[in-house]
Amino acid sequence: MKSLLLASAFAVALCCPAMAADILEPAATTEWTWQGFYAGAFGAGTLEHYKIREPNIGADVTHNVGSPTIGGFAGYNFQSGNIVYGVEGELGYRFKKGHFHDVPGPGDVDQSLGLFGSVKGRVGMEMGGVLPYLTAGVTASQLKTHPIGFAERNGTAVGGIVGAGVDVPLTHNVFLRGEYDFSFFGKKTFEYCGGGCVLQHTAQTHDFRVGIGLKF
């Protein structure tokens, strides 16, 4: 019996290193590609730049507002060699409302660019797995204005968006994103009362974004 136990122990000692090597051996990984569908979410710090003009008086003011922003994105990439290109859509919300005390005419005005969306084209170059890229497209945002003492007027501001960023793979289907976007909106004119009380609004935004995405 003692001999049998010693033989068994010797066999286990021989087998264990081989078993351990099998367990610790790295699993085969699929080569990363940017081709295909993807989606994700982002958070951002936004600098909003407003210009408000009263055309009857011929005077205007400008103001900057900082806002936290959240949103989501989805798109599709094509890849040819190390060139990656595709289309992406996004939807987000800017939380901050600006209150301005020096607007010609009404004096006090509340204004915000809340809900927004964009459709963008993207082109980038894969560099060792990392993807720096440029982007451009069209954007629209819900413009809310409320001169104190006058009727609230809301509408949709439409404009263009350009930006640059970098996507960095974390796992075989998860990537981290950093991006800067500049949006510029066309002039929006609202009449606040029947006596010709008119204000013209233009806006620009600078978005500094960090996001995470999932590649399908």
C-alpha positions as CSV (number, residue, x, y, z in Angstrom):
1,M,0.0,0.0,0.0
2,K,2.8,2.3,0.9
3,S,4.4,1.7,-2.5
4,L,1.1,2.4,-4.2
5,L,0.8,5.7,-2.4
6,L,4.3,6.8,-3.3
7,A,3.7,5.9,-6.9
8,S,0.5,7.9,-7.0
9,A,2.1,10.9,-5.4
10,F,4.9,10.8,-7.9
11,A,2.5,10.6,-10.9
12,V,0.5,13.6,-9.5
13,A,3.8,15.6,-9.1
14,L,4.6,14.9,-12.7
15,C,1.1,15.8,-14.0
16,C,0.5,19.0,-12.0
17,P,3.1,21.2,-13.8
18,A,1.7,20.2,-17.2
19,M,-1.9,20.9,-16.0
20,A,-0.9,24.3,-14.5
21,A,0.9,25.2,-17.8
22,D,-2.4,24.5,-19.7
23,I,-4.4,26.6,-17.4
24,L,-2.1,29.6,-17.4
25,E,-1.4,29.6,-21.1
26,P,-2.9,32.8,-22.7
27,A,-6.0,32.2,-24.8
28,A,-5.8,32.9,-28.5
29,T,-7.1,36.4,-29.3
30,T,-8.9,37.6,-32.4
31,E,-7.0,40.3,-34.3
32,W,-8.6,43.8,-33.6
33,T,-10.5,45.4,-36.4
34,W,-12.5,48.7,-36.4
35,Q,-14.9,47.3,-39.1
36,G,-18.5,47.0,-38.0
37,F,-21.2,48.5,-35.8
38,Y,-20.5,50.2,-32.5
39,A,-22.3,52.2,-29.8
40,G,-21.5,54.0,-26.6
41,A,-22.0,56.8,-24.1
42,F,-20.1,60.0,-23.3
43,G,-19.9,62.7,-20.8
44,A,-18.6,66.2,-21.6
45,G,-17.8,69.7,-20.4
46,T,-19.4,72.2,-22.8
47,L,-18.6,75.9,-23.3
48,E,-21.6,77.6,-24.9
49,H,-21.1,81.0,-26.7
50,Y,-24.3,83.1,-27.2
51,K,-24.8,86.3,-29.2
52,I,-28.2,88.1,-28.8
53,R,-29.1,91.0,-31.0
54,E,-32.0,93.5,-30.9
55,P,-32.2,94.6,-34.6
56,N,-34.6,97.5,-33.9
57,I,-32.0,99.0,-31.5
58,G,-29.0,97.8,-33.4
59,A,-27.3,96.5,-30.3
60,D,-26.1,93.1,-29.2
61,V,-24.4,91.2,-26.3
62,T,-22.3,88.1,-26.1
63,H,-22.1,85.6,-23.2
64,N,-20.3,82.3,-22.4
65,V,-21.9,79.5,-20.3
66,G,-20.3,76.3,-19.1
67,S,-22.5,73.2,-18.9
68,P,-22.2,69.5,-18.1
69,T,-23.4,67.3,-21.0
70,I,-24.2,63.7,-21.4
71,G,-25.1,61.6,-24.5
72,G,-24.9,58.5,-26.6
73,F,-23.5,57.6,-30.0
74,A,-23.8,54.8,-32.5
75,G,-22.2,54.2,-35.9
76,Y,-20.6,52.0,-38.5
77,N,-17.0,51.8,-39.5
78,F,-15.4,50.5,-42.7
79,Q,-11.8,49.6,-42.8
80,S,-9.4,49.4,-45.7
81,G,-5.9,48.7,-44.6
82,N,-5.1,51.2,-41.9
83,I,-7.7,53.7,-43.1
84,V,-11.0,53.7,-41.2
85,Y,-14.1,55.7,-42.3
86,G,-17.8,55.6,-41.5
87,V,-20.8,57.5,-40.3
88,E,-22.0,58.2,-36.7
89,G,-25.1,59.6,-35.1
90,E,-25.4,61.0,-31.6
91,L,-28.0,62.3,-29.2
92,G,-27.3,64.3,-26.0
93,Y,-28.4,66.9,-23.5
94,R,-26.7,70.1,-22.2
95,F,-28.0,70.8,-18.7
96,K,-27.0,74.5,-18.0
97,K,-29.4,77.4,-18.6
98,G,-27.9,80.8,-18.9
99,H,-29.4,83.9,-17.4
100,F,-28.3,87.2,-18.9
101,H,-29.1,90.7,-17.4
102,D,-27.9,93.0,-20.1
103,V,-29.9,92.1,-23.3
104,P,-31.0,95.1,-25.4
105,G,-34.7,95.5,-25.1
106,P,-36.0,93.1,-22.4
107,G,-32.9,93.3,-20.2
108,D,-33.1,89.8,-18.6
109,V,-33.2,86.7,-20.8
110,D,-33.0,83.0,-19.9
111,Q,-31.5,80.9,-22.7
112,S,-30.4,77.3,-23.2
113,L,-29.3,74.7,-25.8
114,G,-30.7,71.5,-24.2
115,L,-31.5,68.5,-26.3
116,F,-29.2,68.1,-29.4
117,G,-28.4,65.6,-32.1
118,S,-25.8,65.2,-34.8
119,V,-25.0,63.1,-37.9
120,K,-21.3,63.0,-38.7
121,G,-18.9,61.4,-41.2
122,R,-15.6,60.1,-39.8
123,V,-12.2,59.3,-41.2
124,G,-9.2,58.1,-39.4
125,M,-5.9,56.2,-39.5
126,E,-5.2,53.2,-37.4
127,M,-1.8,53.6,-35.7
128,G,-0.8,50.5,-33.7
129,G,-4.4,49.7,-32.7
130,V,-5.1,53.4,-31.7
131,L,-7.5,55.3,-34.0
132,P,-7.1,59.1,-34.3
133,Y,-9.8,60.6,-36.5
134,L,-11.5,63.7,-37.9
135,T,-15.2,64.2,-38.0
136,A,-17.7,66.7,-39.7
137,G,-21.5,66.8,-40.2
138,V,-24.7,68.5,-39.4
139,T,-26.2,69.2,-35.9
140,A,-29.4,70.5,-34.5
141,S,-30.3,71.7,-30.9
142,Q,-33.4,72.7,-29.1
143,L,-33.1,76.5,-28.4
144,K,-35.1,77.8,-25.5
145,T,-35.4,81.5,-24.8
146,H,-37.4,83.5,-22.3
147,P,-37.1,87.3,-22.0
148,I,-38.4,88.1,-18.5
149,G,-41.8,89.8,-18.9
150,F,-42.3,88.5,-22.4
151,A,-43.6,85.3,-23.9
152,E,-41.2,82.3,-24.0
153,R,-40.1,81.3,-27.5
154,N,-38.5,78.0,-28.4
155,G,-37.3,76.5,-31.7
156,T,-34.7,74.3,-33.4
157,A,-31.3,75.7,-34.2
158,V,-29.5,73.9,-37.1
159,G,-25.9,74.2,-38.0
160,G,-22.6,72.3,-38.6
161,I,-20.2,70.4,-36.4
162,V,-16.5,69.6,-36.8
163,G,-14.2,67.8,-34.5
164,A,-11.3,65.4,-33.8
165,G,-10.7,62.6,-31.4
166,V,-9.0,59.3,-30.7
167,D,-10.4,55.8,-30.0
168,V,-8.3,53.4,-28.0
169,P,-9.1,49.7,-27.6
170,L,-9.3,48.3,-24.1
171,T,-10.5,44.7,-24.8
172,H,-11.4,42.8,-27.9
173,N,-14.7,44.7,-28.2
174,V,-14.5,47.7,-25.8
175,F,-12.8,51.0,-26.6
176,L,-12.2,54.3,-24.8
177,R,-12.8,57.7,-26.6
178,G,-11.6,61.2,-26.2
179,E,-13.1,63.9,-28.6
180,Y,-13.4,67.6,-29.1
181,D,-16.3,69.0,-31.2
182,F,-17.1,72.6,-32.3
183,S,-20.7,73.3,-33.3
184,F,-22.0,76.5,-34.9
185,F,-25.6,77.3,-35.3
186,G,-27.4,79.6,-37.8
187,K,-29.3,82.7,-36.7
188,K,-32.7,82.2,-35.1
189,T,-35.2,85.1,-34.8
190,F,-38.1,85.2,-32.4
191,E,-40.8,87.7,-32.0
192,Y,-41.8,88.0,-28.4
193,C,-44.8,90.4,-28.6
194,G,-47.1,92.0,-31.2
195,G,-45.4,95.3,-31.1
196,G,-42.3,94.0,-33.0
197,C,-40.3,92.9,-30.0
198,V,-37.7,90.8,-31.8
199,L,-34.4,89.2,-30.7
200,Q,-31.9,87.4,-33.0
201,H,-30.0,84.5,-31.4
202,T,-26.8,82.8,-32.6
203,A,-24.8,80.2,-30.7
204,Q,-21.6,78.1,-30.8
205,T,-20.5,75.3,-28.6
206,H,-17.2,73.6,-27.7
207,D,-17.6,70.1,-26.4
208,F,-14.8,68.3,-24.6
209,R,-15.9,64.6,-24.4
210,V,-14.8,61.3,-22.8
211,G,-16.7,58.2,-23.7
212,I,-16.7,54.4,-23.8
213,G,-18.0,52.3,-26.6
214,L,-18.8,48.7,-27.5
215,K,-17.9,47.2,-30.9
216,F,-20.3,44.5,-32.2
